[in-house]
Amino acid sequence: MIRLAQPAELTYLQEIEIASGEPFRDFGMPEIADDDPMSLEDLAEHEVWVAIGAEGVPVAFIAIGDVDDAVHVHQVSVHPSHARQGIGAALIEHATRGDRPVTLTTFRDVPWNAPYYERLGFQALTEPGPGLTELMRAEASRGLDPASRVAMVLLPAQVRA
């Protein structure tokens, strides 16, 4: 089940994000695994949807907002205990149900990042809009190598067809 996050769940969502970052450590990117999760303030400012597990608690979330007239995925995290079950794809699909493009920024060469999103239909953006460009500048200022990052877009279903 996917539903809007409740304010009381935001702290737990940070725990999901921290846990979902651990695979980066094994991929040789410990700085990503050690990165702070989205702040409670940032989570509260975005539209956040959660996937609820069998225990009735969130096991994954997606935080979205508006950037350059598109739905922008600021964060999508699945707890590792629920990974590889299609939950992340279901959250992405939920975010793409409208008639606007969906954008995100991600790591170009991490298998569960850009290659994964390509399998979902996203394409690399060669000319990101001003809002997306600013987000990528902010990522670089936090130490993310711009050469390792890519902005991607998924066009609405009627445009893809």
Phi and psi in degrees as GROMACS dihedral restraints (atoms count N, CA, C in turn):
[ dihedral_restraints ]
;  ai    aj    ak    al  type     phi  dphi    fc
    3     4     5     6     1  -113.9    20    10
    4     5     6     7     1   131.8    20    10
    6     7     8     9     1  -149.9    20    10
    7     8     9    10     1   167.6    20    10
    9    10    11    12     1   -64.0    20    10
   10    11    12    13     1   143.4    20    10
   12    13    14    15     1   -69.6    20    10
   13    14    15    16     1   147.0    20    10
   15    16    17    18     1   -93.3    20    10
   16    17    18    19     1   145.7    20    10
   18    19    20    21     1   -52.7    20    10
   19    20    21    22     1   -36.1    20    10
   21    22    23    24     1   -68.7    20    10
   22    23    24    25     1   -14.2    20    10
   24    25    26    27     1   -90.5    20    10
   25    26    27    28     1    -9.3    20    10
   27    28    29    30     1   -60.5    20    10
   28    29    30    31     1   -40.1    20    10
   30    31    32    33     1   -62.1    20    10
   31    32    33    34     1   -40.9    20    10
   33    34    35    36     1   -64.6    20    10
   34    35    36    37     1   -34.7    20    10
   36    37    38    39     1   -64.1    20    10
   37    38    39    40     1   -34.7    20    10
   39    40    41    42     1   -61.4    20    10
   40    41    42    43     1   -39.3    20    10
   42    43    44    45     1   -64.0    20    10
   43    44    45    46     1   -39.1    20    10
   45    46    47    48     1   -62.3    20    10
   46    47    48    49     1   -43.9    20    10
   48    49    50    51     1   -63.5    20    10
   49    50    51    52     1   -41.9    20    10
   51    52    53    54     1   -61.8    20    10
   52    53    54    55     1   -47.3    20    10
   54    55    56    57     1   -63.2    20    10
   55    56    57    58     1   -39.1    20    10
   57    58    59    60     1   -70.8    20    10
   58    59    60    61     1   -16.2    20    10
   60    61    62    63     1   -81.5    20    10
   61    62    63    64     1   -16.4    20    10
   63    64    65    66     1   -58.1    20    10
   64    65    66    67     1   -37.4    20    10
   66    67    68    69     1   -58.2    20    10
   67    68    69    70     1   -23.3    20    10
   69    70    71    72     1   -64.1    20    10
   70    71    72    73     1   -31.4    20    10
   72    73    74    75     1   -60.8    20    10
   73    74    75    76     1   -46.6    20    10
   75    76    77    78     1   -68.3    20    10
   76    77    78    79     1   -20.8    20    10
   78    79    80    81     1   -87.7    20    10
   79    80    81    82     1     3.0    20    10
   81    82    83    84     1    84.9    20    10
   82    83    84    85     1    22.2    20    10
   84    85    86    87     1  -125.6    20    10
   85    86    87    88     1    62.3    20    10
   87    88    89    90     1   -62.3    20    10
   88    89    90    91     1   -27.6    20    10
   90    91    92    93     1   -64.8    20    10
   91    92    93    94     1   -29.0    20    10
   93    94    95    96     1   -75.7    20    10
   94    95    96    97     1   -42.7    20    10
   96    97    98    99     1   -61.0    20    10
   97    98    99   100     1   -33.4    20    10
   99   100   101   102     1   -88.2    20    10
  100   101   102   103     1    -4.5    20    10
  102   103   104   105     1   -64.7    20    10
  103   104   105   106     1   145.4    20    10
  105   106   107   108     1   -66.3    20    10
  106   107   108   109     1   146.8    20    10
  108   109   110   111     1   -73.2    20    10
  109   110   111   112     1   172.7    20    10
  111   112   113   114     1   -55.0    20    10
  112   113   114   115     1   140.5    20    10
  114   115   116   117     1   -69.9    20    10
  115   116   117   118     1   159.4    20    10
  117   118   119   120     1   -60.0    20    10
  118   119   120   121     1   -35.6    20    10
  120   121   122   123     1   -64.7    20    10
  121   122   123   124     1   -43.9    20    10
  123   124   125   126     1   -64.6    20    10
  124   125   126   127     1   -43.1    20    10
  126   127   128   129     1   -59.8    20    10
  127   128   129   130     1   -42.3    20    10
  129   130   131   132     1   -67.6    20    10
  130   131   132   133     1   -25.3    20    10
  132   133   134   135     1   -83.2    20    10
  133   134   135   136     1   -13.6    20    10
  135   136   137   138     1  -105.4    20    10
  136   137   138   139     1   163.5    20    10
  138   139   140   141     1   -82.2    20    10
  139   140   141   142     1   117.2    20    10
  141   142   143   144     1  -119.1    20    10
  142   143   144   145     1   124.3    20    10
  144   145   146   147     1  -110.6    20    10
  145   146   147   148     1   142.3    20    10
  147   148   149   150     1  -120.9    20    10
  148   149   150   151     1   149.3    20    10
  150   151   152   153     1  -100.5    20    10
  151   152   153   154     1   127.5    20    10
  153   154   155   156     1   -96.6    20    10
  154   155   156   157     1   131.1    20    10
  156   157   158   159     1   -86.8    20    10
  157   158   159   160     1  -177.9    20    10
  159   160   161   162     1   -60.6    20    10
  160   161   162   163     1   -28.0    20    10
  162   163   164   165     1   -80.9    20    10
  163   164   165   166     1    -1.6    20    10
  165   166   167   168     1    84.1    20    10
  166   167   168   169     1    11.5    20    10
  168   169   170   171     1  -119.1    20    10
  169   170   171   172     1   157.3    20    10
  171   172   173   174     1   -61.4    20    10
  172   173   174   175     1   140.1    20    10
  174   175   176   177     1  -118.7    20    10
  175   176   177   178     1    -8.2    20    10
  177   178   179   180     1  -163.4    20    10
  178   179   180   181     1   160.6    20    10
  180   181   182   183     1  -152.3    20    10
  181   182   183   184     1   161.0    20    10
  183   184   185   186     1  -134.5    20    10
  184   185   186   187     1   130.6    20    10
  186   187   188   189     1  -110.5    20    10
  187   188   189   190     1   121.4    20    10
  189   190   191   192     1  -125.4    20    10
  190   191   192   193     1   160.7    20    10
  192   193   194   195     1  -159.1    20    10
  193   194   195   196     1  -173.6    20    10
  195   196   197   198     1  -102.3    20    10
  196   197   198   199     1   127.1    20    10
  198   199   200   201     1  -141.6    20    10
  199   200   201   202     1   125.3    20    10
  201   202   203   204     1    53.1    20    10
  202   203   204   205     1    45.2    20    10
  204   205   206   207     1    60.6    20    10
  205   206   207   208     1    23.0    20    10
  207   208   209   210     1  -125.5    20    10
  208   209   210   211     1   160.3    20    10
  210   211   212   213     1   -78.6    20    10
  211   212   213   214     1   123.0    20    10
  213   214   215   216     1  -110.9    20    10
  214   215   216   217     1   129.6    20    10
  216   217   218   219     1   -85.0    20    10
  217   218   219   220     1   107.9    20    10
  219   220   221   222     1   -80.1    20    10
  220   221   222   223     1   -33.7    20    10
  222   223   224   225     1  -159.9    20    10
  223   224   225   226     1   138.9    20    10
  225   226   227   228     1  -135.5    20    10
  226   227   228   229     1   126.8    20    10
  228   229   230   231     1  -138.4    20    10
  229   230   231   232     1   135.9    20    10
  231   232   233   234     1  -122.4    20    10
  232   233   234   235     1   130.3    20    10
  234   235   236   237     1   -60.4    20    10
  235   236   237   238     1   136.4    20    10
  237   238   239   240     1   -55.3    20    10
  238   239   240   241     1   -28.3    20    10
  240   241   242   243     1   -69.2    20    10
  241   242   243   244     1   -11.5    20    10
  243   244   245   246     1  -122.7    20    10
  244   245   246   247     1    13.3    20    10
  246   247   248   249     1   -70.6    20    10
  247   248   249   250     1   159.1    20    10
  249   250   251   252     1    61.9    20    10
  250   251   252   253     1    33.9    20    10
  252   253   254   255     1  -121.5    20    10
  253   254   255   256     1     7.7    20    10
  255   256   257   258     1    84.6    20    10
  256   257   258   259     1     7.7    20    10
  258   259   260   261     1   -70.0    20    10
  259   260   261   262     1   -43.9    20    10
  261   262   263   264     1   -61.6    20    10
  262   263   264   265     1   -42.7    20    10
  264   265   266   267     1   -63.0    20    10
  265   266   267   268     1   -38.1    20    10
  267   268   269   270     1   -65.2    20    10
  268   269   270   271     1   -38.7    20    10
  270   271   272   273     1   -66.4    20    10
  271   272   273   274     1   -42.6    20    10
  273   274   275   276     1   -61.7    20    10
  274   275   276   277     1   -45.5    20    10
  276   277   278   279     1   -59.1    20    10
  277   278   279   280     1   -40.0    20    10
  279   280   281   282     1   -60.3    20    10
  280   281   282   283     1   -41.2    20    10
  282   283   284   285     1   -71.6    20    10
  283   284   285   286     1   -19.8    20    10
  285   286   287   288     1  -100.3    20    10
  286   287   288   289     1    11.6    20    10
  288   289   290   291     1   -72.7    20    10
  289   290   291   292     1   -15.5    20    10
  291   292   293   294     1   -82.4    20    10
  292   293   294   295     1  -165.6    20    10
  294   295   296   297     1  -108.1    20    10
  295   296   297   298     1    19.1    20    10
  297   298   299   300     1  -112.0    20    10
  298   299   300   301     1   155.3    20    10
  300   301   302   303     1   -62.4    20    10
  301   302   303   304     1   157.4    20    10
  303   304   305   306     1  -119.8    20    10
  304   305   306   307     1   130.6    20    10
  306   307   308   309     1  -120.1    20    10
  307   308   309   310     1   162.3    20    10
  309   310   311   312     1  -161.8    20    10
  310   311   312   313     1   164.5    20    10
  312   313   314   315     1  -120.4    20    10
  313   314   315   316     1   145.9    20    10
  315   316   317   318     1  -159.0    20    10
  316   317   318   319     1   174.7    20    10
  318   319   320   321     1   -79.9    20    10
  319   320   321   322     1   132.1    20    10
  321   322   323   324     1   -63.1    20    10
  322   323   324   325     1   -41.8    20    10
  324   325   326   327     1  -113.9    20    10
  325   326   327   328     1     9.3    20    10
  327   328   329   330     1   -87.2    20    10
  328   329   330   331     1   124.2    20    10
  330   331   332   333     1   -54.0    20    10
  331   332   333   334     1   -35.5    20    10
  333   334   335   336     1   -92.6    20    10
  334   335   336   337     1    15.9    20    10
  336   337   338   339     1  -114.3    20    10
  337   338   339   340     1  -114.3    20    10
  339   340   341   342     1   -51.8    20    10
  340   341   342   343     1   -46.1    20    10
  342   343   344   345     1   -60.6    20    10
  343   344   345   346     1   -36.5    20    10
  345   346   347   348     1   -64.4    20    10
  346   347   348   349     1   -48.0    20    10
  348   349   350   351     1   -65.0    20    10
  349   350   351   352     1   -33.3    20    10
  351   352   353   354     1   -61.0    20    10
  352   353   354   355     1   -40.2    20    10
  354   355   356   357     1   -64.0    20    10
  355   356   357   358     1   -25.3    20    10
  357   358   359   360     1   -85.4    20    10
  358   359   360   361     1    -4.0    20    10
  360   361   362   363     1   107.7    20    10
  361   362   363   364     1    -1.4    20    10
  363   364   365   366     1   -71.4    20    10
  364   365   366   367     1   151.0    20    10
  366   367   368   369     1  -127.6    20    10
  367   368   369   370     1   147.6    20    10
  369   370   371   372     1   -63.7    20    10
  370   371   372   373     1   138.9    20    10
  372   373   374   375     1   -92.8    20    10
  373   374   375   376     1   126.1    20    10
  375   376   377   378     1   -84.4    20    10
  376   377   378   379     1   -28.1    20    10
  378   379   380   381     1  -132.9    20    10
  379   380   381   382     1    82.7    20    10
  381   382   383   384     1   -62.0    20    10
  382   383   384   385     1   150.1    20    10
  384   385   386   387     1   -69.6    20    10
  385   386   387   388     1   175.9    20    10
  387   388   389   390     1   -62.5    20    10
  388   389   390   391     1   -38.2    20    10
  390   391   392   393     1   -66.9    20    10
  391   392   393   394     1   -42.9    20    10
  393   394   395   396     1   -67.6    20    10
  394   395   396   397     1   -38.3    20    10
  396   397   398   399     1   -61.5    20    10
  397   398   399   400     1   -41.6    20    10
  399   400   401   402     1   -65.9    20    10
  400   401   402   403     1   -39.8    20    10
  402   403   404   405     1   -61.1    20    10
  403   404   405   406     1   -41.0    20    10
  405   406   407   408     1   -69.5    20    10
  406   407   408   409     1   -32.3    20    10
  408   409   410   411     1   -64.0    20    10
  409   410   411   412     1   -41.8    20    10
  411   412   413   414     1   -64.4    20    10
  412   413   414   415     1   -39.0    20    10
  414   415   416   417     1   -60.7    20    10
  415   416   417   418     1   -44.2    20    10
  417   418   419   420     1   -63.0    20    10
  418   419   420   421     1   -37.5    20    10
  420   421   422   423     1   -68.1    20    10
  421   422   423   424     1   -20.7    20    10
  423   424   425   426     1   -91.0    20    10
  424   425   426   427     1     5.9    20    10
  426   427   428   429     1   101.0    20    10
  427   428   429   430     1     3.7    20    10
  429   430   431   432     1   -81.3    20    10
  430   431   432   433     1   124.9    20    10
  432   433   434   435     1   -65.4    20    10
  433   434   435   436     1   117.3    20    10
  435   436   437   438     1   -56.7    20    10
  436   437   438   439     1   -29.5    20    10
  438   439   440   441     1   -69.1    20    10
  439   440   441   442     1   -20.4    20    10
  441   442   443   444     1   -92.8    20    10
  442   443   444   445     1    -3.9    20    10
  444   445   446   447     1  -108.1    20    10
  445   446   447   448     1   156.4    20    10
  447   448   449   450     1  -145.8    20    10
  448   449   450   451     1   140.8    20    10
  450   451   452   453     1   -93.3    20    10
  451   452   453   454     1   137.9    20    10
  453   454   455   456     1  -130.9    20    10
  454   455   456   457     1   157.4    20    10
  456   457   458   459     1  -137.2    20    10
  457   458   459   460     1   143.7    20    10
  459   460   461   462     1  -119.1    20    10
  460   461   462   463     1   117.9    20    10
  462   463   464   465     1   -76.9    20    10
  463   464   465   466     1   155.5    20    10
  465   466   467   468     1   -57.2    20    10
  466   467   468   469     1   153.9    20    10
  468   469   470   471     1   -54.3    20    10
  469   470   471   472     1   -41.0    20    10
  471   472   473   474     1   -67.2    20    10
  472   473   474   475     1   -26.8    20    10
  474   475   476   477     1   -78.7    20    10
  475   476   477   478     1   -36.5    20    10
  477   478   479   480     1   -70.5    20    10
  478   479   480   481     1   -29.7    20    10
